[in-house]
Amino acid sequence: MSQFYNPFNFVPLNDNPNTSHDVAYETIASGESHITHQLWQPNALSGAIFISITNHSDLIVGGEREEQENNEKSVKFFKSHVNGRLDKPNQLAIPANSLRGTIASVAETISDSAMRVLADEKYSVRPPVSPQRAFNALGIVVNTDQGLQLKPLTLSTMQERGDPVFHQYEDKGEGEDVRKECFYQRTDYWEDFLPVYVNVHKSRNNLFTQLDVENRCYHGSETNPKFVFVRDKTSQTSVEDELDKDVYRGVGSLKVDEIKTNKGSIYLLKGRELNDRNINSFYGTEEKFIEHVDRENLTASEFTRYIVFTKSDLKNVKDDLCDTKKYELLIPFDQDKIDNTTAFPIEPEAIARMNRILETTNPDKFVPRNWLNVKKDSRKVEAGDIYYFKWRGRETISELSYSQIWRSEVVNQSLHGIVQASGNKRYLPWGSAQRKANDSLLTPAEALFGVVEDRETDKNNVDDGKALASRVRFYDAVCLQSGLEAYSYSLTLDSPKPPSPSLYLHKPNGQGVGKADAVEGPFHINGRKRYIQHNKASEGEVNTGTDSMLSNVERLHSSTTPNFGFWIEFDNLSQDELSLLLLSTGSKQSGNENPFYHQIGMGKPYGFGKSELDVLTVLLKEPQQRYLNLSDAPSYSQVLSGYEPNKAQLSILKTLNKAIELPALSTFLSNTQMNVSSQTLRHTSNPLVNPVALVQVSALADESQFEGKEIGYPMPSPSTPDSKIFDWFGHNEENKQRLDNPRNKKPVTAEYQFLGKLPKDGSVKPLTKMKKPLKK
């Protein structure tokens, strides 16, 4: 089997970081440290770094966005007026915040500092589940004197071996007893609790189209709701009788799934599937239905009233549901039946679990739009909600779900919780509740780039929010080439994210984490995400996905000479802090033994944005000399040793200065002789830098490591249906289940594939492509 490299990997968090250079916030606030903005520190360094950017692969930097008439998203290349001057042309540029994020992320990594930006995402996992064990019964939440309870609306899926013949009663040796899938019924007919599948998405002249049914999911709190009325009570089946797939004579047919096993077939009764033709039906309110039957001289009692339960009523349905969706559901909703159906208590933890999901997850992803209207954006379980559910015995509801294959909460629930549980709370952002910012020390990158305490991350914090301004200031990278243009290009940017913990987590012993492990734990995050450097994107690879995922973007072609230049101003840095900042640029100068390219902009998985940052020069200020006698001394009086510009760099500096018109740089360039500082940075022995992390960052940017194998997600070509996009991840999980099951005798197609913890030398192991595991 062939192998490939995943487009990204991770630099591990250091379990034993050097904390001797961390500094207390109170020390900074008291003025006892050089970390200040109030005055120039005599033994600190201030000045500016001038840098050129050569994009060695095509570059996409997002600017204005718009949606075209064909619904394709359009992303223009970023443009700006140089130094914000409106008298300057609006030209191609790279925003300062993008450059700051690019360099700061490396500084955080190689100095074992906290991740200053890390959202506390709540995680869940869709555990492997067989069709027999999926959520399959639907119920409606109701208010009772005992609080919120649930009334079942449909039967659970029923199983039979050998023949697709189903019974509501089973013989347990002591007489017949109602089956657990049916025990809550208060009805005489099967059809009162069988959901109805309507072929909506693959059939043009379907029932919904004929009736002009609105795409909205029913909610119990609606006033004057609309229903689907179907004349089908003339062919109902008594619960005393068996339900035979081959002889059922109802309107439509039974929907029965067959699962073939070594011991024969298992048949699953899912419900009914309506025949779209010759069905006497109506869609509208109860009042309009009565008018309809009177007008048509029909008998209302021969009709069944249904509610529409649809997951297509989502805000972003085109992005959130794959195009293989086939059915929508009609649920029998006879008011007498509802009134007489037992209401079962919902366990408090089941409600709390669903409330946590509602509070922490974007509702557009799974809550129907109509529900958002009637619930008024309420982020909690309420009466009128309809959920899939599971029982605990025959007494209480133990789980609620929005879909048949629902997601369980990941152990420790949130990203911050996972990091804290693994003993790495040092790396959480300043202000994180798990890090307890009131008592924590600032890590080197935080002290350099600044922090802001987000009060929302710790609502128990009664003190004023704390903040520290950055001592470095980035400016937009301006265009160095006249006539530089970006070209239009079609690219998949919004592809679905692979749902695989094997790419993001590892166990304490270094092994990969499967979906079942994510529910149980323990595990660690793989580290800080870095994209592999390459330039191998093909037309097929960049257009994987559906048309709705495509964006029309403007890209800049690769170059061998600098296209952009920018500068960074810094104040009151120690020599080691300035060294950390310069090492984070990846530039080759002055003792940096591990230079590397950065990736800037969009399309990183495809290899776009591979950019070389060249430090043209580092100019230093001598504030004491300049302000002592108020003379006309230049702003930049010295060049940092090892960063004297050569002839080519001087030429680029002049081109840059022509664009930005910086007086201090103009003065420096007009001098015929450079005053070189006697200070030399100790890059190779900088105590702020973890040399292992620096090697790993450099290794992930080393293209030679990845020669001979594909780099990309294991996804199909554009012609492959959406349902196949995540096949590799599904096959990988299936193989792991078989490998972990000592009783399993079914073959696997590959060992479990995972990224794991990156070795100290940064060498990346390839992953194996695999076929679907065989059933036998």
N, C-alpha and C positions, 0 to 999 in steps of 0.2 A: 504494500500500500504506500502511496505517495505521502510526503510530509509537507508541511507549510509552517510559516511563522505567523502567529497572531500579530496584528498591527501595533499592539501596545504591550508593555510590560510594566513592572513596578520596581522602584528602588525601595528595598525594605526599610522599615523603621528600626533604628538602632536600639536594642534593648539595654545597652550600657553606654548612654551618651555622656560626653564630658560636660558636666553642669557647672564647672568652676567659673565660667564666664557669663552665666546667667546673672541678671541684675534685678533687684527688687524695685518695684514701681516707686516705693516711698523714697528710695535712695535718689532716683532721678528727680522726683518732685521736690526734694529738699535742696537740690543744687549741688549735691556732693559728687556728682558724676560729670564726665565730659559730655554726656548725652543731654544736650540742652540747646535751646534756640534763643536764649536770653542774651548771650554774649559770646564773643569769639574766645575759644579756649586756646591758651598759648601753646600747648603741646599736641593739639589736634590738627588735622589736615582739612583744608577747605579748598574748593576749586571746581573744575569741570572735566568731564571725560567726553571726548569727541569720537564718534563711532560711525563707520560706514557699514552698509548692509548689502551683501551680494546674494540674491536668491538663486541658488543652484538648481532649484526645481520651480515649476510654475507656482505662482503666488496668488492666493485669493484672500483679500482683506475686506470683510463685509462692511458696507456703508449703508446707503439708503436701500430699503426693502419695499417692494410693492408686489401686488398680486395681479397677474395679467388676466386678460379676458378668458383665456382657456384654463384658468385656475392654477396655472403654473407660477410658482414663486420666482420672483426676480430679485437678485442681489447685485447691487452696483458696487464697484470697487470704491473704497473709502477715499474721500477727497477733503481737503481743508485749505483754508487760507493761511499762508505762512505766518507764524506768530500771531494769528488771529487778525491780521491786517486785511481789511476788506478791499484795500487798493491793490492787493496782490491777487493774482489769478487763483481760482479754486482748482487745485491740481491733485494728482494721485499722491497719497501719503499713507503712513502707518500711524495710527493714533498712539499717543503717549501711554495711555492705560494698557494697551496691548503689549507694548514693549516693557512696561513696568512689570506686568504679570509674568511675562516670559522670563525675565532675568530674576525677579524675586522668587519665583518657584524653584529655580536652581539654587539660589542662595539659601532658601529654607532647607532644601534637601541636603546639600553638602555641609551644612553647619548643624545638622541634627536639630533644627529649630521647629517650632510649632507651625502647623499649616494655618496661615492667617485667614484663609478662605476655605471653609469646609462646612457645607450645609449639613445640618443634622437630619439627614433623610431617614424616614421610617421605612423599614424593609419588611417584606413578606416574601414567601416562597410558595410556589404552586407545587406541592409535593407530588411525586409519581402516584398515580391512582388508576386502578382498573375501571372499566366502564361499570362493573357491578358495584363498585364502592364509591362512585361519584355522588355528589349531591344530586337528587333527582325529584324530591317532593317540594311543592311550593305551598306557602301559607301566607296569610295576611295577619298583620299585627293589629290587635284590638285593645281598647281600654276596658279594664274590668275593675271591680272593687279591690282586687288583689294586685293591681298594677298592670303593666303591659303583658299580654299573653298572645299566643298565636293559634289561629284556627287553620288547620290544613285545608287546602283547596284542591289538591290532586293526590292521587295515589303515588306511593313510592314505586320505583321500577321493580317489577316482579320477575323472578327467574324460574325457568323450568328446564330440566335436562331431557334431552331425547326428542321431545315433541313440543311444538309451539301451542300447547293447550294449557290454559290458565284457570285456576280455581281460587275462589276467595276463602275457601275453608280447607283445612288440612287435618288429617287424622294423626293424632299424637298417641294412639294406643288406648286412650281413655275417652274416646269420643272425639267428634270434630270440634275444632276451635278456629275462630277467625284468624287469618294470617296477619302477621305483624304489619304488612304493607297496607292492610285494609281495616284494621280494628276500630279506627275512629269514625267510620262511615255511619251516617244516619240516613240511609237511602235504600231504595229497592233496586236501583239500576247501576250497572257498571259505568255507564256513560256520564253519570253525574260527577264522577271524580277522575275521568280520563282526560288529560290535556289533549288538545287538538293541534297537530302540526300542519301549518299552511305553507305550501311551497311558494314563497314570495319572490325570492331572489333569482331563481333560475327559470321561472315560468312567467311569460309575459302577460297572458290573460288569466292571471290568478284571481282568487276570490277577493283579495284586497283591492286589486285594480278594478274589478267589476263593481265593487261597492264604493269605491273611492274612499277607502278606510284611511284615516289620518295616521301619520307616523308618530304616535304618542303612546306612551306606556301608562296604563291605568294606575291611579292612586286612590286609595279609599277615602281621602278627604276632599275629592273633587265634588263640586256642586253641579247637579244636572249633567252627569257624565254621559258619554255615548257608549253604546254596546253594539256587538254584532249578534244578530238574531238569526239562527239557522233552524229551518223546519226539518228536524231530525228525530223527534220523539216518537215518530211512527214506527221506528225500527230499533227499539231499545232492548237490552239484554238484562234479564233478571240476575241479581247477584247469586241466586241459587244455582244458576246454570254455569257451565264451563264456557270459557271464551276461547274459541278455536280460530287461529289465524286463517286457516284455509276455508272455513265455512262462515265466517262473520259476514252478516248481511246488512250492516249498518250503512249510513251515508258515508261513503268513502271506504277505508280499510283500516285494519289494525297496523300500527307501526311497531314492528318487532325486529330487533337486531339479533343477529346470530354471531356467536363467538365459537370458533372451532378450537377444540382442545384434543389432546391425545386420547381422552376418555369420551369423546363424542362432542356434540354441539350443546351449547348453552344458549337458550333463547331468552331475550330480555324484552318484556312488554313495556314500551315507552308511552304509548297512548294511541291516538287515532290520527290518520292522515286523510284530510278531506279530499274528496273528488271535486275539482273546481267546476265541473260541468253539471248542469241540471240540478243545481241546488237553489231552492227557494229561500232567499235570505234577505236581510235588511240591515243597514247600518245607521244608527242615529240614537237619539234619546228615547227614554221609555215613552214619553208622550207622543213623539213622532211615530214610534212603532205602532202604538194603538191606532193612530190615524191611518197608518199604512194597511193594517190587517182589516180594518173596517172598510176602507176604500176598495181593497182587493177581494173582499168577502172571504177572508181566511180565518182560521181558528188560532188564536194566540197561544192556547195551551199546547199546541203541537210544535211550538218553537222552543229552542233552548237559548237562554241569554248567556252570552260569553263576554268576558273582558279581554282586551288585547294586552298581552305581556310581550314587550319587544325590547331587545337590547340595541336595536338600531336607532332608538331615540336618544342618541348621544350627540353632544355638541360637535365633536370631531370624529363623527362616525367613519368617514373615509380613511382616516389615519388609524383609528383604534380597532376597527373590525376588518378582518381579512376578507377578500372577495370570494372566499369559498363558503361563506355563510349561506345557508339554504332556506331555513325555516324561520317562521315566527309562530308564536304560540297563542292559541285561544284557550281560555280557562273557563269551564262552566261556572256560572255565577248566579245560581238561583237563590233568591233571598231567603226562602224557607229553608233550603239546605244549609245556607250559611248560619242562619239563626240556630239551627238544631245541631250544628257541628260542635264538638267539644273544643273549648279553649284550653290550651295547655300552657302551664307556666314556662316562661323563658328564664333560664338560669342567669343570675346577675352577671357572671363572667362573660356569658355569650353576648349580652347587651354591651358590656364594657368593652369587649374586644372589637365589636363592630363600631362602637362609637370612636374608639382610637383610630380605626381605619378611616372613618369618615372625617375625623379632625385633621388627619395628617396626610391625606392623599388628595390629589387633584380630582374633584368630583366629576369633571368633564370626562374622565376616563371610564367611569362605570355607572354613574348615576344618570338616569334618563332626564332629559331637559324638562319634560313636563313635571317631574318630581321636584326639580329645583324651583319651579314656579309655585307649586302648591305648598311645598315645605318652606318656602322663603329662605332658601339657602341654609336651613337648619342642618347642623353637622351632628345629628344624633338619630337613634332609632325612635320612630314615632308611630302612632296608630295610623293605619292606612298603608304603611310600607308593605311591600310584598317581597319575600325572601325565599330562597331555597333553605332547607333546614335539615338538621339531623337530630335523632332522638337519643335520649338516655333511657333505655328500657322503654316502657310505654307510659312514662310519667312526665318527663320534662323535655324541653327543647335545649339541646346542649350546644348547638352551633347554628349561626346564621350566615348566609352567603348571598352575594349578588349573582353568582354564576355556578354552574354545575361542578366545575373543577375550580374550587376556590383556593385562596391563598392563606397559608398559616403564617403567623407572626414569626419572624426570625428571632432566635434567642438573643436577648439583650436589646431587641427591637430596633434601635436606631444606630446610625453610623457612629455617633459619639459614644453610645453605650457599648458598642463592640470594641472600639479603641480603648475605652476605659477598662473594660473587663480583661483585656489582654495585657494590662499593666503599662499602657502607653499614653496615659492621659496628658503627659507633657506635650504631646503633639497636637492636642486639640486647640481650637482658636481661643484667643483671649476673650474671656467673657462666657465661655461654655460652662454650663452648670456642672458638668461632670469634671471639668478641670478645676473648678472653684477658684475663679480668677482673683478673688479678694486676697487669697493667701499665696498665689503662685508668683514665680519669678518670670521675668521677661527673657525669652531666648534671644540669641544674637540677631537673627533676622528680624524679629519683632522690634528690637531696640533700634535697628537700622532703618527699616521701612515704615515703622509706626504701627499702632494698633488703635482700634476703637472698640470699646466694650459695648456689645449689643445687649441692651437691657432685656430684650425679649428672650434671650437665651437663658437668663436666670431671673425669673420673676420674683424670687425670694430675696433678691439683692436690694436692700433698703438704702444702701449708700448711693451717692451720685455716680453716674457712669464715668469710668475712667478712660482716658485717651492719651495717646502720645503721637505727636506729629512726626512725619517722616523727615529724616535729614538728607534725603536724596529727592531730587525733582527731575522728572523725565519730560522731554519735549517731543512733539510729533516728529517722526522721521519724514523729511522733505525729499522731494524728487531731485536727483542729481543729473538726470539725463533729459535733454530737451526733446520734446515730441514723444515722450513715453506714453504708450496707450495700452489699455486693457481690452481684451477681446472676449466676446460672448461665448459661453460654453455651457452645455447641459450636464448636470451632475447630480447624483443622489447624495443629498446631505442629511436628510431626515429619515434615514433607515432605522428600522426597529433595533433596539439594543438587545444583544443576545442574553437570554434569561438563564445564565449559567453561573452559579457560585464557584465553579471550578476555575474561572478566570480571575476572580477577585479575592478569594479566601483560601486559606490553608490551615490544616490542623497543627497543633503544637509539635507533632512529629514530622511535619513537613509535607504530609500527604494531602491530596486534594480533598475538597469539601463537596459533597453531593447535596442534592436538595434535602434529603432526609437528615443529613448532618446539620444543615443550616437551621433546622427546627430544634435540634437537640443541643448542639455545641459540644465542647468549646472549639473556638477557632480564632484565627487572627486575620486581619486584612493583609493583603500582599504588600501594601506600601503606597508609595506616591507614584501616580501614573505618569509614564513617559511613553511617547510614541517612538516606534522604531524608525530610524532614518533610512530612507530608500527613495528611489525614483523609478518605480517599476509599474506604475498604474497604467493599465490598459483600458481601452474604451469599454470593454465588457465589465471590468471590475468597478469602474466609477459610475456605471449606470445600473447596478444591481438594484432591483426593487420595482415597485409599481410606478405608473405615471404620476400618481399623486405625491410620490416621494421626490420627484425630480424638481430641481431648481435651475433656473437660468442665471448663471453667475458670470461675473466679469473676472477674468484672470489675466495675470501678467506673465509673459513667457520667461523661461529661465534665462540666466545671464552669467557671463564669466567676469563681468566688471560691476562695480557697485552701482545700484540703482537708487539707493536712498542713503541719507545720512541724518544723524540726530546727536543730541548731546544730553548729558546728565550733570546737573549741578549737585554738589555735595558740601555739607557743612559739618565741622566738628567730628570728623571720623578719626578713629585710631588707625594706626598703620595696618593692623590686622583686619579692621573693618573695610578699609579701602581695598586691601588684598582680596577679601571675600567678594566684594562687589565686582572687582575686575576678573577674578576667576569665574564668576557666574556668567560673564559674557561669553565664555568659551574661546576667547581670543588667544592667539598663539604667542603673544609677546612675553618676554621677561620671565623665564623660568616656569611658565605654565606647562607642565609635562603631560597634561591631559586635555588638549584643546578639542573642541567639538562644535558641531553646527547646532543651531536651534531650529525649531519649527514654529513658524509664525502664521497666524491666520487660520483659514478653514481648510477642510479636506486633508487633515493630517494622516488619517488611516491610509490614504492613497499615496502618500509621499509628497503632497503639495506643501509648500512653505519652507522647504529646507534652506536655511539661510546662514551664511557665514557673517559673523560680527567681527569686524577688524577695528581694534582700538587704534585710532589715528594718532592720538596723543592724550596725555593727562597733564593739565595745566593747574598749577597751585597758586593760591593767594597767600600773601603775607599781610594780613589785616593790620597787625601792629605797626609795621613799617609804613603802610599806606596811609593810615589815619593819624599817625603820630604828629606829622607836621602839615597835614591838609595839602600836600603837594599834588602834582599831577602824576603821581606814580601809577603805573598800569595795574589793572585789576589782577591780571595773571602775570606774576613776576618770575615764575620758575616752571621748568618742565620736570616732571617726576622722572627720576633716574630709571632708565630702561624703557621709557616711553617717548624718546625723542623721535619725531616724525622723520621718515626718510623722504627722498625726493618725490616718490609716487604718492606717499601719504600727504605731503605738503600740497601737492596738486589737488588732491581730493578735498583737503581742508579749505583751499581757496574757492573751489566750486561750491562747497557747502556754505561758506561765509557769504558768497555772492547771493545765495538764496535767502539766508536768514538775516544777513546784515547785522551781525552782533558786534558792537563796537569793541568790546574787550578782546574778541578774537581778531578783529581787524588790526588792533594795536600790536598784538603778538605777532601776526604775520608780517607786519611792516618792519619788525626788528630784524637786523641782519645777523644777530648773534643770539643763541639760546643760552639762558642761564639755567643750568641743570642743577636740580636739588641734590643735596648730599644724602638724602634719605633713600633707602632702598627697601623695597618690600620683600618679606620672606614668604613667598608663595609656597615653597615646598615644605615649610615647617610652621605654617600658620596654625596656631592652637585652636582657632575657631573652626577649622575645616576638618571634616572626617575624610581622610584620604580614600577609604574604601568606597564611600558614597560618590566621591568625585570620579573614581575609576569606573563605577557602575554607570553613572550618567554618561561618561565618555564612551563606554562600551556599547550602550544602546544607540548611540549616534554613529557607530562604526559600521559603515555599509559592508565592509569586507566580511563581517561576521555572518551575514545573511545571504551570501551568494549561493546560487544553485537551487534555491527553493522559493516557492511562491510566498508572498507576503500579503495577507488579506484575511478577511473573515471567510469561514468555510460555507459560503452561500452560493446558490446556483446562478445561472445566467439570467438575463432579463426575461427570457421566454418561459422560465419556469414559474408555475403558479406560486402565489404567496404562501400556500400551505407548506411548501417545501423549504422556505427560507431558514427555518430553525431545525431542519432535519438532523444536522450533525449533532447539535446539542441534545436532541431527544435520543438519538442513537447512543450517545456517550452516557447519558443517564441510565438507559436501559442496560447497557453493558455493566455499569457499576452495580446495579441492583442484582444482576446475575452473579457477579463476582463476589458480592457481599453475602449472598445467600448460600449457606453450606449445603442446602438440599437441592440447589439448582443443578440441573443436568443439561440445560440448554446451552449451546455454544455462544461465545462472544466473538465479535468481529474485531475488537481491539482492546488493549488495556485501557483503564480509565485515564482520560487525558485531562491534564490540569497544568496551569502555569507554575504554581508553587512559589517558593521563596527564591529570589534571584541569588545565585552564588556571588561570592565576594569579587570574583574577576569579571562579573557582568556577562558571562556567557549564557546565551539563551538556548533552551532546548526546543526543538521543533515539535509541533503537534502532528498527529497522524490523522489523515482522512480515513473515514470508515463507512462501511455499508450498513444498512439496517440489519440488526441481529435477526437471525432466522428464528421462526417460531418453534422449530423442532431441532 
